[in-house]
Amino acid sequence: MDITEMIDKAQDSVTVGRVFGEPSTRNGMTVIPVARIAGGGGGGSGKQEGERPGEGSGGGFGLGATPAGVFVVTDDEVRWLPAIDYTKVIMGAQTVAIVALLVIGRYLKRRARR
């Protein structure tokens, strides 16, 4: 596969269909799932040098998706309901708590020395 084919396949991978899922309708309410898509790629090539000619090329592409939320559509209203990653929330709270404990500990040590 050459670089051009790889780029074409990468472009085909990042489509609106990967961001917005298939709508689901029930009891007059439509739910449309939404995802965050991130992609990246790279490529390389080689050249011939001196008495040791070489040939090379290469490339790669990565694609990742995480849920972002859903649009809820009713007859008279459209609402956005975000997906919440509770793991990130808990890890953030733990990080803040640890930093706070370290700062309070240093403060108390300095106060005790005076």
C-alpha positions in Angstrom: 0.0 0.0 0.0 1.4 3.4 -0.9 1.0 6.6 1.0 -1.8 7.9 -1.2 -3.9 4.8 -0.6 -3.3 5.1 3.1 -4.4 8.7 3.1 -7.6 7.8 1.1 -8.4 5.1 3.6 -7.8 7.4 6.5 -10.2 10.0 5.0 -12.8 7.3 4.5 -12.5 6.4 8.2 -13.3 9.9 9.5 -16.9 10.4 8.4 -20.0 12.0 9.9 -21.3 8.5 10.4 -18.6 7.8 13.0 -19.5 11.0 14.9 -23.3 10.7 14.8 -24.7 7.2 15.4 -28.0 5.8 14.0 -31.0 7.6 15.5 -33.3 5.6 17.7 -37.0 6.6 17.9 -39.5 5.4 20.5 -42.7 7.0 21.9 -42.3 10.2 19.9 -38.7 10.7 21.1 -35.6 10.4 19.0 -32.2 9.8 20.5 -29.1 10.5 18.4 -25.8 9.3 19.9 -22.7 11.5 19.4 -19.0 10.6 19.7 -15.7 12.5 19.8 -13.4 11.3 17.0 -9.6 11.9 17.0 -7.2 10.7 14.4 -3.6 11.1 13.5 -1.1 9.7 11.0 2.4 9.8 9.8 4.5 8.6 6.9 8.1 8.3 5.8 10.2 7.3 2.9 13.8 6.3 2.1 16.4 7.2 -0.4 19.5 5.8 -2.0 22.8 6.7 -0.6 26.3 6.0 -1.8 27.3 2.3 -2.3 24.5 1.0 -0.1 21.3 1.8 -1.9 18.2 1.5 0.2 14.5 1.7 -0.5 11.8 2.4 2.0 8.5 3.9 2.7 6.0 3.6 5.5 3.0 5.1 7.2 0.4 4.6 9.7 -2.9 6.0 10.9 -4.8 5.8 14.2 -8.4 6.6 15.0 -10.0 6.8 18.5 -13.6 7.5 19.5 -15.2 8.2 22.9 -18.8 8.9 23.7 -19.7 12.6 23.9 -23.4 12.3 24.7 -26.8 12.2 23.0 -29.2 14.6 21.4 -32.8 13.9 22.6 -35.4 15.2 20.1 -39.1 15.5 20.9 -41.9 17.3 19.1 -41.1 20.7 20.6 -37.6 20.4 22.1 -34.0 19.3 21.4 -31.8 18.6 24.4 -28.2 17.8 24.7 -27.3 15.2 27.4 -23.5 14.9 27.8 -21.8 11.6 28.6 -19.9 11.9 31.9 -16.8 9.9 32.4 -16.9 9.3 36.2 -13.5 7.8 36.2 -12.0 11.1 35.1 -14.1 13.0 37.7 -13.0 10.7 40.5 -9.3 10.8 39.5 -9.5 14.6 39.3 -11.0 14.8 42.8 -8.3 12.5 44.2 -5.6 14.5 42.6 -7.0 17.7 44.1 -7.3 16.0 47.5 -3.7 14.8 47.5 -2.3 18.2 46.5 -4.4 19.8 49.2 -3.1 17.4 51.8 0.5 18.0 50.8 0.1 21.8 50.9 -1.6 21.7 54.3 1.1 19.3 55.6 3.9 21.7 54.6 2.0 24.7 56.0 1.6 22.9 59.4 5.3 21.9 59.4 6.4 25.5 58.8 4.0 26.8 61.4 5.3 24.3 64.0 8.9 25.4 63.4 8.1 29.0 64.4 
